[in-house]
Amino acid sequence: MSARYFIAGDWGTSNLRLFLVDLQNDDAEQAYLDKRNGPGIAELKPGEAEQCLSQLTASWREQYGPIPIILAGMIGSSIGWHEVPYVVCPVGPDDLLNLCKIFEWNQHRIHILPGLSCINAQNAPDVMRGEEIQIFGLLALHSRLSQSEQLFCLPGTHNKWATIRHGKVHHFNTALAGELYDVLSNHSILCRESKHEQGHDARAFEQGLMQAKKHHQHGLLQQLFETRSRQLSGEFSPDDASSYLSGLIIGADVQGALGHQHTPKTLHIIGDDHLSLRYKKAVEIYQLDCQHHSGEAAVLSGLQLMYSLLPES
């Protein structure tokens, strides 16, 4: 599209990131005029997404008028604003346009991008919404990555491991790592005494990683109760145990992802620092080169790419 200004949104399960983008901004690292954060789709009741978008973008729309809006992620899911189908892998950026949902809202043209589906390594159906935009965004920022096969890891509530070949997502696996940690640390006996106030304990976390690697043949279910028993023995404080639990889960996730597929020489992790750096530490235990990339930069690049591919209205 040719409009200079547009609103770009990455609307996930847990968080919303909105950007007011100026296409004539030459600074690739700061290619937006303003930014807003908001609640994820899981935090909203049915019908509240429209109200949330209206409130967060009111000042932008007042200043710039009816500019286009492009949204990706869980906003297009069955619990989002308008459900948009999945595109079956392999998928490149152009393929997303075929199922894009387009409609008018308060004189603004809204584009909600579809998600991806595939048959994963376990021969089971798998889906993603939003992570594909970060993948395509990173490929746009580093075009050399499109020249060969790559493995991307996108840590989050539902962690994604995606295989990229010549600029397309060929298949991926979802690991329930983030949600499992949240459930077990907040709603089980394992860490119920932890106040989560002491921050991340690197020693306990690394111990969890090594335990997951050393005894991977026993499986995660056989290791989780150690989080409780090591507190009872006096080895861990409740807050140590929380970091140990994180290490066990992330270690099991990495072990599973690297163990069932051909792994390229370099793994690319896309995401925010606090979780991505934990995954980087886990991956390096397996002597694999690992590069961390900003999730915000990747998603903004991806949304700009998708906007540029939209047909003229």
N, C-alpha and C positions, 0 to 999 in steps of 0.2 A: 504493500500500500504506500501511497505517496504522502500522507499526512505527516507533518513534522513531529507532532506530539501524540503520544498515546499512553494509556495506562496498562501496565503489565502486572499480572498477579500469579503468584505460586501459592495455591490454596490447598494445603495438605490436611492430614488428619489432625495434627496437633498445632499447627501454626499457619498463619497467613502472612505473606510478604507482598506488599504492593509497591510498585515503582511508578513515578511519573517520569516518563522517558522523553528526552529531547534528542532526536536522531542527528542533529547537527552538532552535538557535543563531541569534540574530538578526543576527549580524555577517555580511553578505553577502560580505565580503572574506576571512573566515576561518571558513567554514561547515563546518569539520571539526575533530575532536578530535586526530587524529594522522595521520601520513602515513608511508608506506614506499616506497622505490624498490627496483627489482630488475631482473633481466636481461630483455631482450626475447625474444620467441619464437625468433628466429633463433639465439640463444645457447644454447638448451636442446635436449637430446636428446629423442626421442619418449618420452612418459610422464613427463617431469620437471616439466611445468607444475603438475600436482596437488601434487607434493612442494614446489615453490617456493611456491605459494600457502599451503600448510599451514604452512611455516616462517615466512613473513613475517607471517601473521595469527594465530599461536598465542597471543600475549599478549592480543590483542583478543578472541578467541573464548573464552579462559579467563575474561576479565573480564565480557563481555557475553552469553555463552552463544550459542545457535543463532540468530544474526541473519541476515537476508537478505544475499545478495551479488549485485551486478550488475556484469557485465564487458562491455567492448567492445573492439574492435580485432582484432588478429591471433590472439587466443586462440580466435576462432571460425573460423579459416581451416583449410585442409587440413593445415597444419603446427602447428596449435594443439591445444587440449584436446579439444573437440568441434566438428566442422565444422558451421557454420550457413549456410544459403543466402543469396544476395543478394536484396535487394528491388529491383525495377526502377523506375528514375526515371520520372516525378517522385515524390519521397518526402518526406513530412512525418514528424514524430516518432511520430504514432499508427501509421503504416504499419509501423514497425519491430517493433511488438508482434506482428504477424501471423505472423512467422517466428522469434520469439524461442525459444531453446532453454532449457527449464526442467527441472531435475533435482535430486535430493537428494544431498548430499555431507556426510558427517559431521554429520548433523542440521541442516545449513544448506540453505536453498533457493537454488540457483544459477540466475541468469538470464544467459545469454550472448546479446548482441544481434547481429542480422545486419548485414551490410555492404550496400553499394549497388552497383548496376550500371547502365550506360547505354551508348548508342551515342554516341561523342564526336564532336568537330568533324572528325576525319579519317574518319568513318564506320566506326570500328572499335570493338570492345567494350572497355569500360573498367570498372574496379572500384575501390572504396575500402572500407577497414575502419578505423573509429575516427575519421577526420576528420569524419564526419557528426555525431558527438556534439559535437565542438567547434563546428561550425556551428550546430546547434540550441541549444547552450548560449549562444552569443553572441546569437542571436536572442532567447532568453529574457531575457538581461540588457539588451538594447536593442530593445524591441518595435517601435520606429519603423522598424527595418530590414526588417521584414516587410511594410511597406506599399508597397514598390516593388522593382524589380529591383536586385540587388546582385551584385558580383563579389568572391568571397573567394579569397584565396591562403593556402595552408597549407604553408609550407616544411618540408622534411624529407627523409628518405631517398628517398622517392618523392613529389615535390612535387605538390600538387593545386591546380587552378584550377577553382572551382565557381561556376556561375551559379544564383542564388537568386531565385525569383519567388514573392511572397506567402507566404513562410515555408516553401517547399518547395525541395529540391534538384532542379533540372530536368535539368542535365547537367553534366559535368565532364571535365577532361583531366588525365592524369597525366604528369609530366615526370620522367625518371630523373636529376634534377639532383644530388641528394645522393649517391646511389650511384655515379654517374659520377665525381664529384669524388673520392670515396674510392678508387675503383679506380685512377684515373689518377695521383693524388698518391702512392699507396702501392705500386702494382704496375706502374708503367710507367717509361719512361726520362725522362718529362717533369720530374718533381720528385724523383727518387730520392735526391738529395743533400740535400734539405731535411730539417731536424731537427724542423720544426714547433714549435720552442721559442720563436721570437721573436714569436709572436702574429700578429695581423692587420696587414698593411701597407696602410693606407687609400689611399695614393697608387697603389701597384701595382694594388690592387683596382679603383679608379676608372678607371685606364688600361685595364684589361681590359673594364670595362663600356662605355667609350666606343668601344673597338675593335670590340666585338660589335655595337654600334649602327651605327657608321659603315660597317662592311663586312658587314652582315648578309646581303647578297645572295650572298656567297660561301659562307655556311653555316659552322656550327661546326667541321666536320671540316677545313675549309681553314684554320682559325685555331689549332687546338690546338697544333700543333708550334711555334708562336711561343714557347710557354712554354719550350721547350728552346733554340731558336735565340737568343732574347734573353739567355739565360745564356751561351751560347758567344760572343756578341758583346761580353760584358762589361756589358751594360745592366742586367741583373738578377742579384742574388744568388739562391741556391737558395730562400731563404725569401721573397724578393720574388716569385719565379716562382710559388710556391704561392698567394699572394694574387691574382696576375694570372690564374692558372688559374681560381680561384673567380670572378673578375670576368667572364671569358669565358663560363663555363657559366651563371652567373646572368643575365648580360646576354642570352645566347641564349634562355634560358628565358622571360624577360620579353618579349623581342621577339616570340617565337613566340606567347605567350599573348595579348598585346595586339593582335597583327596580324591574327588570324583571326576576331575576333568584335566585336560591338558592345560598347563599354566604357562602363560608367556613369561618372559624374563622380568617384566616390570608390571606391577599392579598399580592401578591408579585409583586413589581414594578421593571421592568428592563429598565434601560436607563441612560442617562447622568444626572448629578446632577441638573442642573438649572431647567429642566422641571419636572423631577421625584419628586423632593422635593415639588414642587407645588401640584402635584397629591397626594403626601403623606399627605400634610396638608389638602387637601379636603377630603380624605378618613377618616382621623382621626376625622373629625366632626361627622361622623356616628358611632363613638365608635368601629371602626373595627381595629384590629391589622394589622399593615402594615410594610413590610420589603422591603427595597430598595437594589437593586443589580446593580452592575456596568454593563452597556451595553457593554462596550469594553471587559471586562472579559468574559461575557456570549457569545458574538459572537465569540471570539477567541476559547473558549472551544468548542462551537458548530461546528466550522469549523474543528478543530482538530479531533473531534469525527467523523464527516462525512468523513474526509480524511482516518481515520483508518478503516472505513467500506468499502472503495473502493476496488474492487477486484484487484488482481495483474494483471498488464498489460502483 
